[in-house]
Amino acid sequence: MTTTTVSAFEVIKERLPSNVIYQFAPLDIPYSMDVFLQYWRPNAVMLMESELWPNLIMGAARNGVSIYSRVKNRNYKFVLACLQIALALLNGRISTKSFRNWSNPVILPLIKLMLSKFSLILPLSTIQGIQFQLLQAPPYVINYTGDLKFAISDYGNSVGVKKSLEEIQAQLSCRKVWMASSIHKGEDEVFIRAHKLLKQKHPDLVTIIVPRKPHLGQDITLRSQEEGISVALRSRGDNLTNETGIYMVDTLGELRDFYSLTPIAVVGASFLPGSAGHNISEAAGAGCAVLTGHHVGHFSHMVAEMQHVNPLSVLQVSHEKLVDVVSELFVNAEILEARRLAARQAYLTLSRGIVEKLWDTLHFHIFMKSVSTDDAHGERG
């Protein structure tokens, strides 16, 4: 398994099975990729979402396995065929900007060549699938298994983390709690203002804020303190007290844990024009009442799919209406419970069978080819 960022490594390093080798992906330049592929000699390369690295893709086509045939009663052999490394794109997506740029007549032939190297493309939605076809990806490699962001599995926490979460849950049990997750720079104003207005109506309020990037937690903390709000930082090990107004989760890999501690989750990167949205399925899977802004970008399909299953599963609100909506959920237990149940139901419906369908599709299009090549010719381990 490879990633390109330190933050991704920090999240997954304790969760990988012992037999999985991890390293950082090389720079996407021809020499680096050729060395990487020739060293590891992979049977297949599976890329996620929009990680379309041209030199990796073309390098996989160049560094394929050679199939040999030995001449009978002779001490030499010749190359019968050369098969490229099988390429798969999982949960494939193309941003609006990239699609517009790649559709340029000058660039399109290069994109077409790159996409022609894939044995399998699994778009995260039918709209994305149409975009891949418009970019002239081979139609026969495009299949649909569902959005993998709905494939959420449980993972165990250490004893220390579990105890910490239990202590926080106990401290929150007698207070009104809501959470703003995956907050981007600029959205802090929306949520600090919302906290102050909600605090006037609900004096026992605690707002949990999870910034998209942990370092933003310091900036949001300073702004909050300037507004007279008491902030406890997760990274510092601060305790929740009766005076704590905002609990800042400025750590990596704990978002899903904190969804389980709040009845209301407002998913960020969606309240400012030009925002792209964030994954709402984790909050829905935890049984939160899910709110988001109107600027959800490539997550619009996820919002639409969940609302199609149950109209109450996701509520899109403007930042002007956010305070009124959250306040209503605090005072109306029936509406809150209905939205929580609807979100959980939509998640369960949309997540059903995704992993199995993905595995079957990979087996047919990728694994069978790779294994049969190995078995017949012994080229790789």
C-alpha positions in Angstrom: 0.0 0.0 0.0 1.3 3.4 -0.9 0.2 7.0 0.0 1.5 10.4 -1.0 1.1 12.2 2.3 2.4 11.9 5.8 -1.0 12.6 7.2 -2.4 9.5 5.4 0.4 7.4 6.8 -0.3 8.7 10.4 -3.9 7.6 10.1 -3.4 4.1 8.6 -0.1 2.9 10.1 -1.7 1.2 13.1 -4.5 -0.3 11.1 -2.8 -2.2 8.4 -2.6 -6.0 8.6 0.8 -7.3 9.5 1.4 -8.8 6.0 0.8 -5.5 4.2 3.9 -3.6 3.1 3.6 0.1 3.3 5.7 2.9 1.7 5.3 6.3 0.2 4.6 6.5 -3.5 7.5 7.8 -5.6 7.4 11.1 -7.4 5.4 10.8 -10.7 8.4 11.1 -13.0 9.3 8.4 -15.6 12.6 7.3 -14.0 11.2 7.1 -10.4 8.2 5.2 -11.5 10.1 2.8 -13.7 12.5 2.0 -10.8 9.6 1.5 -8.4 7.7 -0.8 -10.7 10.8 -2.8 -11.7 11.7 -3.3 -8.1 8.2 -4.4 -6.8 7.1 -6.1 -10.1 3.4 -5.8 -9.2 0.7 -7.9 -10.9 -1.8 -5.1 -10.6 -2.0 -1.5 -9.6 -5.2 -0.2 -8.0 -5.6 3.6 -7.9 -8.2 5.4 -5.8 -10.6 8.2 -6.8 -8.7 11.0 -8.7 -5.1 9.6 -8.2 -4.5 9.5 -12.0 -0.7 9.8 -12.2 0.3 9.8 -15.9 3.8 8.4 -15.4 2.6 5.6 -13.1 -0.1 4.6 -15.6 2.1 4.7 -18.6 5.0 3.0 -16.7 2.6 0.2 -15.7 2.0 -0.3 -19.5 5.8 -0.3 -20.2 6.9 -2.5 -17.3 4.6 -5.5 -18.0 5.4 -9.2 -17.6 7.1 -11.0 -20.5 5.6 -14.4 -21.4 8.3 -16.7 -22.7 8.2 -19.9 -24.7 11.2 -22.2 -24.6 12.2 -23.9 -27.9 12.0 -27.7 -27.6 15.4 -29.3 -27.3 17.2 -25.9 -27.4 18.8 -23.8 -24.7 17.2 -20.6 -25.6 13.7 -19.1 -25.4 11.9 -16.2 -27.1 9.3 -13.6 -26.0 5.8 -14.8 -26.9 4.0 -11.7 -25.5 4.3 -8.9 -23.1 1.4 -8.1 -20.9 1.1 -4.8 -19.1 0.5 -4.5 -15.4 -3.3 -4.7 -14.8 -4.6 -1.2 -13.9 -7.8 -0.5 -12.0 -9.3 2.8 -10.9 -11.6 2.4 -7.9 -14.2 5.0 -6.9 -13.0 7.0 -9.9 -13.9 10.7 -10.1 -13.0 13.7 -12.1 -13.5 17.2 -10.8 -15.4 19.7 -12.9 -12.2 21.7 -13.5 -10.2 18.6 -14.6 -13.0 17.4 -16.9 -13.2 20.8 -18.5 -9.4 21.0 -19.0 -9.1 17.4 -20.1 -11.8 17.8 -22.7 -9.6 20.3 -24.5 -9.0 19.0 -28.1 -5.2 19.4 -27.6 -5.1 17.4 -24.3 -7.9 14.9 -25.0 -5.8 12.4 -27.1 -3.3 12.1 -24.2 -6.1 11.5 -21.7 -7.6 8.9 -24.1 -4.3 7.1 -24.3 -3.9 7.2 -20.5 -7.4 5.8 -19.8 -6.9 3.1 -22.5 -4.4 1.5 -20.2 -7.0 0.6 -17.6 -8.4 -2.9 -17.3 -11.2 -1.6 -15.0 -12.7 1.7 -14.1 -15.3 1.8 -11.3 -16.7 5.4 -11.2 -18.3 6.5 -7.9 -21.5 7.5 -9.8 -23.2 7.2 -13.1 -22.5 10.9 -13.8 -18.8 10.2 -13.3 -19.0 7.2 -15.5 -20.5 9.3 -18.3 -17.6 11.8 -17.9 -15.1 9.0 -18.3 -16.8 7.9 -21.5 -16.8 11.4 -22.8 -13.0 11.4 -22.2 -13.0 8.3 -24.4 -12.2 5.6 -21.8 -13.0 2.2 -23.3 -16.7 1.5 -22.5 -16.1 -2.2 -21.7 -13.8 -1.3 -18.8 -16.4 0.9 -17.0 -18.4 -0.9 -14.3 -20.5 0.1 -11.3 -20.3 -1.3 -7.8 -21.4 1.7 -5.7 -19.6 4.4 -3.8 -16.9 2.9 -1.7 -17.2 5.7 0.8 -20.3 3.8 2.1 -18.1 0.8 2.8 -17.2 1.7 6.4 -15.9 -1.1 8.6 -15.3 -1.0 12.3 -11.7 -0.9 13.6 -10.6 -1.3 17.1 -9.1 1.4 19.2 -6.4 1.0 21.8 -7.4 0.7 25.5 -6.2 4.3 26.2 -8.2 5.8 23.3 -11.4 3.9 24.4 -11.0 5.1 27.9 -10.5 8.7 26.8 -13.6 8.5 24.6 -15.7 7.0 27.4 -14.6 9.8 29.7 -15.5 12.5 27.1 -18.9 10.8 26.5 -19.6 10.9 30.3 -18.7 14.6 30.4 -21.0 15.3 27.5 -23.9 13.3 28.8 -25.7 16.2 30.5 -25.0 18.8 27.9 -26.4 19.8 24.5 -23.9 18.6 21.9 -23.4 19.1 18.2 -20.4 18.8 15.9 -19.0 20.6 13.0 -16.7 18.3 11.0 -14.1 18.6 8.3 -14.0 22.4 8.6 -11.9 24.3 6.1 -10.3 27.7 6.4 -12.9 30.4 6.2 -15.7 28.3 7.6 -14.6 28.9 11.2 -16.5 32.2 11.2 -19.7 30.4 10.3 -19.3 28.0 13.2 -18.0 30.4 15.8 -20.9 32.7 15.1 -23.3 29.7 15.3 -21.9 28.6 18.6 -22.3 32.0 20.1 -25.9 32.3 19.0 -26.8 28.8 20.1 -25.1 29.4 23.5 -27.6 32.2 24.1 -30.5 29.7 23.7 -28.8 26.7 25.2 -26.4 27.7 28.0 -25.2 24.0 28.5 -24.0 23.8 24.9 -20.8 22.1 23.7 -19.7 22.5 20.1 -17.2 19.9 18.9 -15.1 21.2 16.0 -13.0 18.9 13.8 -10.9 20.9 11.3 -10.0 19.1 8.1 -6.3 19.8 8.8 -5.2 19.6 12.4 -3.0 22.7 12.3 -6.2 24.8 11.6 -7.3 24.0 15.1 -4.8 26.5 16.6 -6.1 29.3 14.3 -9.7 28.5 15.2 -8.9 28.3 18.9 -7.3 31.7 18.8 -10.3 33.2 17.0 -12.7 31.6 19.4 -10.8 32.8 22.5 -10.8 36.3 21.1 -14.6 36.0 21.0 -14.6 35.0 24.7 -15.2 31.3 24.1 -13.4 28.7 26.3 -11.7 26.1 24.1 -10.3 22.6 25.1 -7.8 21.1 22.6 -7.8 17.4 22.1 -4.1 17.4 21.0 -3.2 19.0 24.3 -5.2 16.5 26.4 -7.4 19.3 27.8 -10.3 18.2 29.9 -13.8 19.2 29.3 -15.1 21.5 32.1 -18.4 23.2 32.7 -16.9 26.3 31.2 -15.8 24.6 28.0 -17.7 25.9 25.0 -15.8 24.4 22.1 -13.9 21.0 22.1 -11.3 21.2 19.4 -10.4 17.8 17.9 -7.2 18.8 16.3 -5.9 15.3 15.8 -5.8 12.8 12.9 -8.0 9.7 12.4 -10.5 10.3 15.2 -13.4 11.8 13.2 -15.5 8.6 13.1 -15.0 8.1 16.9 -16.4 11.5 17.6 -19.4 11.0 15.3 -20.4 8.4 17.8 -20.4 11.0 20.6 -22.8 13.5 19.0 -26.4 13.4 17.9 -26.0 16.2 15.3 -23.2 16.4 12.7 -22.7 19.3 10.4 -20.3 18.3 7.6 -18.2 21.2 6.4 -16.4 22.2 3.2 -19.9 23.0 2.1 -20.8 26.5 3.3 -18.7 28.7 1.1 -19.0 29.2 -2.7 -16.5 27.0 -4.5 -16.4 24.4 -1.8 -16.3 20.7 -2.8 -18.1 19.0 0.2 -16.9 16.1 2.3 -18.0 12.5 3.0 -21.3 12.4 4.9 -21.6 8.6 5.0 -19.5 8.3 8.2 -21.8 10.6 10.1 -24.9 8.8 8.7 -23.3 5.4 9.6 -22.9 6.6 13.2 -26.5 7.5 13.4 -26.1 11.3 13.5 -28.7 13.7 12.2 -26.7 14.9 9.1 -26.6 18.5 8.0 -24.4 20.0 5.3 -24.2 23.2 3.3 -25.3 23.7 -0.3 -21.8 23.7 -1.9 -21.1 20.0 -1.9 -19.2 19.6 -5.2 -18.5 16.0 -6.1 -20.4 14.8 -3.0 -23.7 16.0 -4.6 -24.4 12.4 -5.8 -24.0 11.1 -2.2 -26.5 13.7 -0.9 -28.9 12.9 -3.7 -28.6 9.1 -3.2 -29.2 9.3 0.5 -32.2 11.7 0.1 -33.6 9.4 -2.5 -33.6 6.5 0.0 -35.0 8.7 2.7 -35.7 12.5 2.3 -34.9 13.0 6.0 -31.5 11.5 5.9 -29.6 14.7 4.9 -30.6 18.3 5.3 -28.9 21.0 3.3 -28.9 24.4 5.0 -27.4 27.8 4.4 -25.2 29.3 7.0 -27.9 31.9 7.7 -30.4 29.1 8.7 -27.9 26.8 10.5 -28.6 28.2 14.0 -32.4 27.8 13.7 -32.1 24.3 12.3 -29.7 23.0 15.0 -31.7 24.8 17.7 -34.9 23.1 16.5 -33.2 19.7 16.7 -32.1 20.4 20.3 -35.7 21.2 21.4 -37.6 18.7 19.3 -36.6 15.2 20.2 -39.0 13.6 17.8 -37.6 15.4 14.8 -34.0 14.7 15.9 -34.7 11.0 16.3 -36.4 10.8 12.9 -33.4 12.4 11.2 -31.0 10.1 13.0 -32.9 7.0 12.1 -33.3 8.2 8.5 -29.6 8.8 8.1 -28.7 5.4 9.5 -31.3 3.7 7.3 -30.0 5.4 4.1 -26.4 4.4 5.0 -27.4 0.8 5.6 -29.3 0.6 2.3 -26.5 2.2 0.2 -23.7 0.3 1.8 -25.3 -3.2 1.5 -23.1 -5.5 -0.6 -20.6 -2.9 -1.9 -17.5 -4.8 -0.7 -18.8 -8.1 -2.1 -19.6 -6.5 -5.5 -16.2 -4.8 -5.6 -14.4 -8.0 -4.8 -16.2 -10.0 -7.5 -15.6 -7.3 -10.1 -11.9 -7.1 -9.2 -11.6 -10.9 -9.3 -13.0 -11.1 -12.8 -11.3 -8.1 -14.4 -8.0 -8.0 -12.5 -7.1 -11.0 -10.3 -7.9 -13.7 -12.7 -5.6 -12.2 -15.3 -2.8 -11.6 -12.9 -2.9 -15.0 -11.3 -3.2 -16.9 -14.5 -0.2 -15.2 -15.9 1.9 -16.0 -12.8 0.7 -19.6 -12.7 1.5 -20.3 -16.3 4.8 -18.6 -16.5 6.2 -18.1 -13.0 7.3 -14.6 -13.7 6.3 -13.1 -10.3 5.9 -14.1 -6.7 
